[in-house]
């Protein structure tokens, strides 16, 4: 990869090209040509007005960017300016400005690379790296920065071909913390830990932005701000984030990346944050923008602006909603596809109604324009990265990096008896079996791979001519015979497939289906005749799909047993849960009068019964392949479109029962069995941990998966990937509700969980060698705010092969006013250590990073305390310990005589957090009977005499807020009656006399009835 040289002046004349000719070649892309051709009568087309454009101030790279932005804004009409607030702002041909789009997906490679030209669909290919959770599993920021650089080069390469389709504002990375593996989009994030997540995101972001101090190669956008971890009812679920969780955990995945200039803005989540839709959260402006002095460009997620009026019913009209979005700090609305007209109309109405000032619109528009200037769009030469072209895509170097990254991301979970690495010299025959042995599955945000190397391919290539690979997917091949007619269900034999009909008299290939078990009773059916997956097609079903795919995954079934011994088919596609879908009303399959398989019955009793004939016993076939082999590799796992994804959370973490049984059977046949577990999230793998000698985990790792797996299995790569999440031993170790965001209260993640022994802990991973830690040194044993804690440790490779070790530094604060993490990652280093050699590893943590959010004063504080320093190979494998004293401050006792925000409680039960108003503020809302909030360590002095509070109550009748001491049932010292205020946002002041409220106590506010409490004070 070469880094483009920064260009500060125009270069067309230096290159011997006339400015007008150069600009027409550069700028008249298909999108601009379309814009010019479709310009309304009387509008000068870009091609006719290019002469003289270079003399306009906004085209002058030597001018300060704010002057260039102001000049361009001054040349735009009001409608054109408003359109800049949409994902697809209007082209402006008279100024030579073509179609711009915000948002190109680039989570682990350029994605969704499909164009429509001349009525034909053209799908582009791009280098596909491991899923994001796999990228983070490398624990190697340098490597991930290289990955980001390749992704940005390829984005530029496609942008050069069609800038209207492939924009340079990339919607990546996702930094939402992986607090719960049931989240359907787990594969898109990095880690449950904010330090690791932000480090990997910063590295990826720097690769995307390039190294120019002003110009951007691409402009990354962090997703999804804020507290977004639930897919079920994701547009209405309320992420309750008490202040400590908000500031210490959730924000810390975003803030360091923005501060490091590794991202140019954030995308808002679909969810509510403390009762307010994230799209209108005021922290977009007053918090996120405070993290940097650079201009940020904040965008909405797709269709989210419409949710404010529709599902969320937060505003009555789109004009009100769009006005609120802009005022909150959102700069671009992703809505109505590529049509900005509805947004222009709504914003214009907001201006006419006085809901927005023109300065608000101009400010938001300027943010998007400045981003485009930094991308070089308005420079005559396209800026320093403008010469990156199509030859940057799918290069040999990119392919090599994909392979290196896929290998570096793998985690060796178990290796008893040195089962691995396999010895290529003595391993002549390997059985590679399992449903993922010879197939690479893509995900919703994965691009089209230029090629696919499966585990079978990779292992075959590694063994070479002298080796032999026996392979089978280990799935049953069946034929379904209509129990009433005796006809077999069959599809088409050609590549295009055909509708499935029960008209065949024999069970030939067209009637044979391979059954893949994905867990929870869900299977996919693949035709033996053409290798295509069966899916819903119109009113029937056809064998015409390459893989399960699409927003509504329509290739899913359940095969249900009947009392007769026969089976029925139930459609289980993702749209089957939608009330508008026919499959919701008639999910069971029947044979219609023409013999076609259709949705036709509401219950199993009305479904067509089939006799299931097993043509091939998949498990028996796998056992046969494995029995005589030198080693058996069983590749099992998940399918990213099926086992949870966007809009669909998981309800279990188990490996599919059929896959589990396959592994156990192969292990029985061949003791030298290795499991390659391919999944997007931690799995509860049950007895496999005990029954097989070796387990290697990989995420879905892209085009080079097979080569990378072979590299690790045969020891060409010594595995050094480490887990970025806790793998629970059981799903019962997680909270009952996925939407419990308060990890401190629930005791979630390695940070706060003291009650469960995980299957594998955060930071865990094995190697083919061993490492000894020694001679831990702490530079200073006493530090203060502004200092940096520096430690060093010797890491010795005590084995026979070179290897990487991920050295991890954790801290624990011994004393604090509040509950502190059991341990918390502060720094890490992936270091290469040759066999028999020692490397001195240096780690550090700024004292400022030890800060905690003080709810008594609503600010950050570094407390005076001793901190344990723990250096080791995982969060639980601590090899060396020391400590350091931090000369911080003591948090004083609470003073509730001052107005206190109710959300700043220390403990709570039965309450939630909601919006004080639609514009700002957070209130406590009581829920269940006798719910309460607690304020600890309160100094009431010689006596508090009055309780005063700002409350709202929409319900009729009165409620009550009691003031009690030391427990929810402690001594009652006063109670305030709360009348109905008629509206949840109408607050009234209430007071109550207090009796004998003096001295030091924990103060409890106990609610009797539904009340919103914004602020209160205990006045002397």
N, C-alpha and C positions, 0 to 999 in steps of 0.2 A: 504494500500500500504506500502510495506517495502522498505527502501532504501538500496541497496546493499552496503556492506562494501568495502571500497577501498582495493584492493589487489596490493601490490607492487612487490611481488615475486612469483615464480612458486609454485603451490600447489599440483601438481599431486602426487609427492612422499609422501607428508603429508597425502593425502587422500588414500594412499595405492594402487595407480593405476600406472602402468608402463607408462612412458612418451609416448612411441610409441603407446601403446594401447589407451591411453587417446586421443592422437591427432587424431588417426584414427577414433575414435568415434565422436569427436567433428567436425573434418574438412571434413570428407568424407560424406558430405551432398549430396543429389541428384545431385546438380549442379556440385560439384567437382568430384563426381563419373562419371558423364557424361564427364567432361573434361578429366579425366584420361583415360576413355574407348576410347575416340575419339582422344587421343594423336597420332600424326603422328608416323610412324615407326622410331625407333631409339630414340624416346623421352621416358625417364623414366617416368612411371606413378607415380602419387603421392603416391599411396598405396605401391609402391615398394621402395620409397625413403624417407619415413617418418623418418627412423632411422637417428639420427644425426641432424635433422632439429632444434631441440631445442637448439643446441649449436651454431647456427649461430647468429651473433650479432643482426640482425634485429628482432630476436625472443626474445631478452633479455629485459624485461620490466624495468630493472634497469639502462639501458643506456639512455642518453638524446635522445629525439625524433629525433633531427636533425642527430645524429649519426646513428640511426636506419634507417632513410630515406635514408641517403647516402649509407649505406651498402646495402640496398635492391636495390636501383637504380644501384649500381655497379654490381649487379648480373643479371640484366635484359639485354636482347638483345635490339638493337636499335628499332626493330619493337615492342617489348613488351613495351618499354618505350613510344613510340609514341601512342600506343593503350590506354595508360592511359589518353589521351586527349579525349576519347570517353566515352559516357554514359555506355557502356558495354566493358570495357577493356578486353584484352585477359586473360584467366586463365593461370597460370604458374604451371603446375602439378609438375615439377621437384623441385619446391620450396614449394610445398604443398599449393599453392595459388589457390583458387577456383574462381568461377564467382562472380564478384562484379558488382553492378549496382548503378548508382546515380539516385535518384528520385523515391520515393514512395509517392503517393498522401495522404495527411493527413490533409485536410483543417478543417474538423470538425469530425474527426474520420478516421480511416484507410480506404482507398478507393481503388477501382479497384482491389479488392482482388480475382482475378481469376487465377487459374493455370491450366495447361494442362499436365496431367500425364497419360502415357500409352494410349494416344489417347482420353482420356476422359476429360471433362471440370469439374473442381472442383471449386466452388465458395465459398469463405470463408465469414464468417460473422464477424462483428466487431461492437463495441459500437458506435452508431451514435448519436452525439450531435446536438444541433441547428446549423443551418447555421452560418457562421462566423459573419454576421451582427447581428445575434441573440446573439452570445457569447458576443459581445461588448455591447449589450443592457443591459447586467447585470450590467455594470459599476463596476465590482467586480474582480479586478486582482487576488486576492487570490483564488477565485473560478476557474477562468480560468487557473491558474497555475495547479490546481488539474486536470482539464480537460486535459491539455497538458501531465501531468504525466500518466494518463490512456492511452492516445493515444500512448505514447512512450512505455509503458509496452506492449500494444497489438502489436505494431510494432515489438518489441523484441520477443514476443510470436510467431508470424508468421515467423520471421526471423530464429528462432531456428529450424523451420520445413523445410524451404526452402530459404536459403539466396540468391539464384540466382533469385528468384522471388520477395521476399519482402526485399528490401534493407533498410538500416538504415539512408541513406541520404534522409530526408523527404522534399518534396517540399511544404512547408507551414511555416509560414502563408503568406497570401496575405495582403500587407500593402498599396496598392494603395489607395489614398484618394478618398472618395466617393463624389466628387465635383458636380456630376450631376446624379440624379437617373435614367436617361435614359440609362446609361451604362448597357449593357447586363449582365455584371458580378458583378453587385452591391452586390449580395448575398455573394460574396467571400471576400469582404473587410469589414472593421470595422466601419469607420466613416469618415465624412467630415473634422474632426478636427485632426491635427497632434499629439497633446498631448494625446488625448484619444486613437487614433490608436496605437501610439507607446507604451503606457502603457499596453494596452491589448496584443499587439504583444509580448512585453517583457515578460509578465506573461506566455503566452502560450509557448513562446520559452524556458523559464526557465523550464517549466514542461517537455518539450521535451528533453532538454539537460541533465536533472538530476543535482545533486548537488555536483558531484565530481569536484575538481579543475582542473583535467586534462582530465580524461576519459569522454566520451559522451555516454549517454544512446541512443540518436539518434542525428542526425545532421540536424537541421532545416535550410531551405533556404528561404530567403525572396523573394517574388514575387511582382511585376515584375518591375525591375529597368530599366527605370525611366519614369514618365509621361505617364503611360499606362492607358487610360480610354475610349478608343474607339474600337469597334469591327468591324465596317464597314470599309473595306479597311485597316484593322489594321496594315498590314505589310508595307503600304506606307503612312499612314497618318502621318503628321508632327506635333508633340507636340511642339508648340512654347512656350518656357519657358523663359521669360525675367529673368535676374539675381535674382531679388527679389523673384519672384514666385518660381524659381528653388531652391534657398537656404533657404528661409523662410518657404516655404510650402512643396514642393515635397520632398526634401531631408530629412525633419524633420520627416517623417514617417519611414525612414530607419535608419538614423544616431543614434538615441538614442538606438535602439534595438541592433545594432552592438556594440556600446560602452558598453552596459550592458552585453556583451557576451551571448546574448540570441539567436544568430543566427550564423551560420558558413559560410555564404556567401549569395550571391544574384543570382537570375535568371534574365536574361535580358528580356525586353519586346520585342514584335514584331515591335513596332513602330519606327519612327524616332524621335530623340530629336534635335531640332534646326537644322534639315536638315541631320543629320547623324544617320544611324541605331544604335539603342541602343546596339546591339550586339558588336559594335566596338567603343563604346564611351570610350574615354581615361579616363574618371572619374572612371571607374571600377577599375583602378589601382591607379591613383594619388589622388583620393578623397576617395573612399570607403575603401581602405586599410589603409588610414590615420586615420580612426576612431577607430582602435584597434591595439594592438600589437600582437594579435593572427593571425595565418595564416588562410586566408579565401579561400574558394573553390567556385568559381563563375561558373555558368553553363548557357547554352543557353536554350531557350524554344524549344519545339519540332520543328524540321525542319528549325529553324531560320537560321542556317549557309547556307542553300541552297538559302534562300531568297536573300542573298547578291548578288548572281549571277543571280537569276531568276527574281522575281517580283520587287526587288529593283534595280537591274542592277547597283549595286554599284561597283562591280569588274567583270572583264572579265572572270576569271577562279576561280575554287574552291581553287586552290593552293594559289592564291592571297588573297582570302577571308579568308581561314583558318589561313594564316599567320597574317592577320590583327586582327583576333579574338584573337589569342594568344598574340600578342604585346599589345593589348588593355587591357588585364587582364582577359580574359576568360580562364578557366581551363578545361572545359568539354563541348563537343559538343553533343547535343541531336539530333541525325540525323540518318537516315537509320536504324531505329529500333534497333535491337540488333547486328547489323553487323558493326564492327569497320573498316572493310577493306577499304571502300572508304575514310574514314578520314585518315587512315594510309597512303594511297596512296597520297592524296592531301598534307598532311604535309611533306611527304618525297619529293614530287616535290618542295614544297616551300623551303626546305633545299637545294636541288640541285640547285635551281635558286638563292640562296642567299637572299631570302625574309625573312628567319628566321635563327637565329643562334641556334646551338645545346643548348646553355645555355638557350634560351627562352623556348625550349621544356622541358628541364630538370627542369626548375623552375616551369612551369605549372604542370608537372607530380608530382613534389614533394609536391605541394599543395594538390592534391588528395590523395597521399600516407599518408601525415601527418594526414589527416582527418581519414583515415582508421586505422592508429595507435591509434588515440584517441578513436575510436570506439571499440578498443580491438581486432581487427581482427587478428593481428599477435602475440598476447600474447598467450602463451600455454593454459591458462585457459579462454581465451576470454575476459579478463578484468573484472572489478567489476560488470558489468551488464550482463555478459555472461551466468549466470544461470537462467535468466528469460525465462520461457518456455511457452508452450501452455496453461498452467493453469492460465495465467494472462489475458486471453481473456474472455470477456463476463462473468465477475464475478458478484455476487450479489451486491458487492460494486460499481462496474462500472454501473450497472443498476440504483442503487439508485442515483448516481451522475448525470446520464443522466436525471433523473426525476427532481432532484433539479435544475439543470441548465436550463432545459426547462421551469420550472416555474419562475425562477429568471429572465429570459430573456423577459418575457411578459410585455407589456406596456398597462396600462389602459388609453385609450384615452378619454373616456367620461363616466360619471356615474351620470346622473341626478337623483335626488330623491332617492339616495342610492338604485338604482335598484340592484346593486351588493354590497355585496355577496348575493347569493341565500341562503335562509334559508332551510337547509336540513330537519329541523324538520317540516316545514309547506309546503315544496315543494314536493308533492307526485308524480306529473306527469310533466315531462319535454318533450317538443318536440325538438328534435335535428335534424335539417333539413339543407339542402344545399349540393352543389356538393362536398364539402370537409368534410362533416360530418362523413363519414365512410370510408374514404380513406386517407392514408398517401402517399404523393408523394415524390420521391427522386429527387436529382439533379445530374448534370453531375459529380461533385466531391464528391458525397455522397457514402458511402459504402453500402453493403447489410446489412440491419437491421436484428438482430437476431430474432426479433418479432416486431409487430406493434400494438400499442394501439391507436386506433382512438378516436376522441372526443366522438362518441357514446359509445365506450367501456369504456372510462374513466368515463363518466357521469353515465352510467349504474352501474358500480362498486361502484361509490360514493353513489348513492341512495340506493343500497343494495336491499334486498328482499322486503322491504316495499315500494319501489318506482317503477314507471313505466316510460319507455322511449318510446315515439312514434317517429319513424324516417322515413325519406324519403329524397332522394337526391334533390328533387325539380326540376328534369329535365324532359323534355318531352320524352316519349317513342313513337317512330313513326315506321311506315312501309312505304316503298317506293315501289310503284307499277308502273311498266313500262307503260306509258300512251298509248303506241302503241299496246302492246300485252296483258296487264292486268296481267302479271306475277309479283310476288313479288320478290324483291331482298332478297336473303337469304344466310346465311353462314352455317358453320358446327355447330352441337349441341354438339359434344364431346369437351374434353379439348384442343385438338390440333386445333380445328376450321377447316375451309376449305375455299376455294376460294368463293367469293361472286358471285352468278349467279342469273339472273332473270328468274328462271324456276319454282318457287313455285306457286301453285295455291291458297295457303291460307296464312294468316298473322299470323302464329303460332310463337312461341318463336324464331325460327331460322331466321325469317324475321323481328324481332323487334329490333330496335336500340335505345339506350339511347343517347340523344344529349346533350353534355356538351359545354356550351358557354364560351370561354376564351377571348372574346373581339376582336375588329377589324374585326368582321365577321368570325373569325376562330372557328371551332368546332371540337370536337372529337366524334367518334361514337363507342359505346360499345354494343356488342351483348348481348341481353337479354338471349340467350340460354346458353352461357358459361361464361359470364362476361369478355370476352376478347375484347380488343380494335382492331378496324379495321385499317389495315395499308397496305401500298404498299408492295406487295410480288411478286417479279419477274415482270412480265408484267401485273399482275392483283392485286386484293386486297383480303385480307383474315382476318377473325376474329381470330387472333392467337397471339396478343401481350398483355402482362400483363399491361403495361402502355406505354404512349408515351415515347420514349427513343431513344438513339443512337446519333451519331454525326449528321447524317442527320435524323431529326425527320420526319418520313414518315407516321404519323398517323393523319395528319391535313387536314381539308376540309373546303370548303365554300359551303353553300347551298344557291343558288341564285334563286330569284323569276323570273318567265318568264311572259310575257304579257298574256299568256293563263291561268294563275293561277297555273300552275304546277311549278316544281322546277327542276334545274339541279345541278349536283355536280361538283365542281371544286377542284382538288387536290391542297393543299396549303402546302405540306411538304417542309422542309427547302431546299431540293435539287432542288425544282422547280424553283429557281432563277438562277441555274447554266446553262450556255448556252449549256453545253455538255449533260444535262439531257433531256430525251424524254419528261418529264413533262414540261419542259420549252417551248417546241414547241407545245405540245398537252396536256395542263393541264386539259381540260374538259373530263369528263368520258362518255363513251358510252358502249353499250352492243354489244359484237361481235357476230359472227355467232353461236358460241357455247353457247351463253347466258351468258358469263362471263363479269364481270365489268372490263373495261380496260381504260387506257389512250388512247383517240381516237380522240379528236377534238381540234382544235386550238382556237375556239370561242364557246360561249354559243349557237350560232345558230346551230352548228353541234352536240351538246351534246344530249344525250338521256334525254328526259323529263320524270319526275316521278310525279305521284300523291302522295302527302304527306298525309298519314292518321295518325292522332294523336290517338294512342292507349291509352295512359295515359297522362293527362294534369298534368305535374309536379308541376306547381305552385298551381293548385287547390288541389292537393294531400297534398302539404305542408301546405296550409291554413287549410285544414281539420284537419291535425295533430296538428296544433298550436292553433286552435280555442278554444278547451276545456282544454288546458294545463295550469298549474300554471305559467309556464314560457316557452318562446320559445327561443331557441338558434339557430341562423342561422350562419352556418359556410361557409363562402365564401372566395374567394381570387384568387390566381394565381397557375399556374402549372409551375414549374421551367424549364422544357424542352421546354415550349411553349412561355411564356411571357418574352422573352429575356433571353439570356444565352451566353456562349462563342461563338463568331463569329456572334452574332445577338444582336444589340442594339434595344431599344424600341423607338417607335414613339409616344406613348401615355402612360399616367399613370392612366387612368380611370379604375374603376372596370368594368368588362364586363356588358353590358347593360342588358343581361338576368339575371345576378346575382343581379344587382341593382333592377330590377323589382321584383324579388323574395323576397328580403328583404322588399320592400315597401308593398307587398301584405301580407306578414306574419305580419308585424307591424300593418297593418290595422285590421287583424284578432285578434291580441293579443297585447295589449299595453305594456305588460311586455316582450318585445323582446330585446334580447341581440345579438349583432353581434360579432362574432369571425372572425376577418379579418386575413387571413393567406397569407402572401406575402413576397417576397424577397426584396422589395424596397418600398419607399414612394409612396402612391397612392392618386390621387385626387378623393376623394370618394363622391364628389358632395353633393346632398341633404341628404345623410345618416347622416352627422354631425348634421343636424337639426331634422331629422325625427325619429331617434331611441334614446332611453334613455341611452343606454350603448354600448360602443364599446371597445373590447379588441383586441389588435394586438399581433400576434405571427408570427415569421418567421417559415418556415418549420423546425420543431424542433426535428425531429428524432423519434426514436422508442417509446419514452415516451410522445409524444405530447398529447395524449388524457388524460392520468393521470394528466399531468401538467396543462392542460386547466381546468380540473375538480377541481384541487387543488385551482386554482385561483378563478374560478366561485363560489365555495362554501366557500371561505374564509379560507381554510386550509393554504393557502399561501397568505399573504398580498402583492399585486403586488408592485414591486419597480423597474421594468425595466424602462429605460429612453431612449428616442430616440437619436440615434447617428447621425441623419441627419435631416435637415430641410425638412418638408413635405410642398411643395408648395400648395397654394390654387388652382393654375391653372398651366398647362404646359406652358402657355404664360408668366409666371413669370421667365422662364428659357431663356437663350440665344437661338437665332434661330438655331445656329450651335452647335452640341454636341462637336465638336473638338476645341472649344475656351477654351484653358487651362488657360489663364491669368485671374484668379479669381479677381485680383485687378482691372483690366480694365473693366471686365464684371460685377463687383459687385455681385459675386456669393458667396454662402454659408453664414452662419450666420455671418461670419467674416466681410464681406464687403457689404452685401445687406442692404441698407437703404431705398429701394424704395417699398418693397413688405411686406404685412402682411401675414405671413405663415398660413397655416391651423394649423400646430403644429410646434413649434419652436424646435431648437436643445436643447437637454437636458430635454425635456418635458416628463411628466408622472405623473399619479395620484396614489393615495393610498386610502385604506379603512379607513385611519385615517388622521389627520391633524397635521401639525407641525408649531411651532412658532420659529422664529429666534430672538435672542436678545444678547445684550452685546458683540458686535463685538469689538475685541481688536487687535490693531496692535502693535507689540513689539517695532518697531522703525519707526518713521515717516520720517527719513532721512537715506538713505542707499547709498552705493556706490558699484561699481563693485567688485565682490568677496564676497559680503554679501548675505544673504538670507532674504527675506521678510517673516515674520512669522505672521500669523493671527490666531485668535481663535474666536469661536462663540458658544453660547449656542443654542442647538436645543431641543425643548420641544415637546413631543408628547401630544397634547391637546385632543386626542380622547380617545376612549374606548378600542382600540385593539393595541397590539404591532405591530410595523412596522419598515421597513427600509426606511431611507431617504438618497437620494444621494445629498450631500452638494457640491455645485460647486462654485469655485472661478474663477472670470473673472477679467481681467484688461483692461484698456483703457489708451493709452498714449495721453495726452492732446495736446502736441505740438511736432512737428517733422518736419524735412525737407520734408518728404514724407507722402503720405496717409497711415494712420495706421488703423488697424482693428477697427470696431465699438466696438467690445468686443472680447476677446480671452480667452478661457479656459486655466487656468494655473495649477490647481490642483483640485482634487475631492476626496470624501470619502463616501463610502456607509456604513452607520452606523445604527446599530440596536438600537432602542429606545423603551423601554417599555412604555405602556400606563401610562400617568401621570408623567413620569420621564423626566429628562433632561440630555443630554450628552454634554460635552464640546468637540467640534470638532476642531482639529488643522490642518491648511493647510499652505502650504509654497510654495514659488517660488523663486528660485535663481535669483538674479539680472541679472546674465548672460543670463537667459532665455528671458529677455526683449530686447535682442539685435535685431538689424535690419541690413539688408545688405546695406552698403553704396556704391551706384553705382559710386560715384565720386572717390572713392579710392579702389574699389573692395576688401572690407574687412568688417568684422563685426564691429559694433559700438553700444555701449550703450549710447544713447543720454541723455543729461541733460533735465529732464522733470518731471512734476508731473504725476503720474499714479493713475487713479481711481481704487479702489478696490471694487468689487461687489460680494457679497456672496448671493447665493439664490438657488432656486429649479430648475431653468432652465436658459437658456441664456437671457430670457426676464422676468422671475419672480425673480427679485432681491429683497431680503428681507432686507439686511443691506449693507451700503455703508461707505467707508472711502477713504483715499488717502495716498500716500506716495511720498516723493520727492526723485528722483534718481539723485545723483550727478555724472552725466556722462559727456560726452564731446559734444561740439558743432561742427557740421559738417561744415567745412569752405566752402566758396564760391568755385564753380568749377574753376579749373585752366585748361583751354583748350590749354594753351601753351605747355603742356606736351602731348605726344602721348596718345590718348584716344581711347579705344575700342568703336566702334559705338554701340554695343549692350547695352552699359551702359547708354542708354537714360533715360529720365524721363517721356516722353510721346511719343506717336506715332500714326500714322494713315496710313493705307494702306500698311504697310510694313510687312515683315516676317523675321524670323531668320533662317539662313542657315549655313552650315558648311564652314568654311574658306578653309580648306583642308580636305582630307579624314582622316587625322591623328589627327588634333587638330584645335581648334579655332572656333569662332562663328562670323558670319558677318550679317549685315543688308542687306536684299534684297528688293529693291523697287518693288512695284507691280502696283497698279492702278495709274492713272495720278495724279500728284501733291501729291503723298504720301510724308510723312515727318517723321522725328524724332526730338525731342526737348531736349535740355540740359538747365536746369533751373539754375538760380542764378549763372550766370557766371561773373567772374570778368575779364574784358578785359583790365583792367589797363588803361594806357595811349594810348593804341591802338594796335590792332592786324593787321599786314600788309599782312600776307600770309596765305592762306588756303592750306594745304597739306594733301593729302589723298592717301590711298592704295585702289585701286578699281579694279574690274574685270567686264568685259562685254562680254558675249559669242556672243551676237547678232551683226550683221553687223551694220555699221553706228555709229553715235555719240549719246551720251546722255549728260545730264548736272546735276551737283549738285549745287544748289543755296544756298548761306548763307544769311539768313534773320534774323532780330532781332525782338523779342517779339511776333511774330505770324507767321503762315505759309504764310501770305500775308503782313508781315511787311516789313520794309525797306530792300531792297536788297543791300548788301554790297560787294558782289562778287559772281562769278560763275565759276566753273571749268568744262571744257569740258572733257568728258570721251570717249575716242576712244574704238573701239572694241579691246579686247585683245585675241579674238579667242577661249577662253575657260573660263568656270565659275571658274576654279581654277587658272587661270593665272592672277596674280595681277600686276598692274602697278602703278607707282606714278604719280599723277597729282597735279598741283598747280594752284592757282588763286590769283590775287592781291585783297586785301580788302580795302574798302574805308570807312573811318570814323567809324571803328569798335572799339569803346572805351567805358569805363564805365561799369556799371552793367546792364546786359540784360539776357533775355532768348534767346538762340541761336537755330535757326531752320535750319536744313538741308533739303531742299526740292528737290525731285528728279523729273527730267523730262526725262523719259525713264528708261529702266531696267538697274539697276546698283547693283553690290554687293560692299558694303562698309565695309572694315575690320577695319581700324584705320584712324584717322585724327588728325590734330592739327591746332590751330590758332596761328601762330608764330608771335612774335613781330617784 
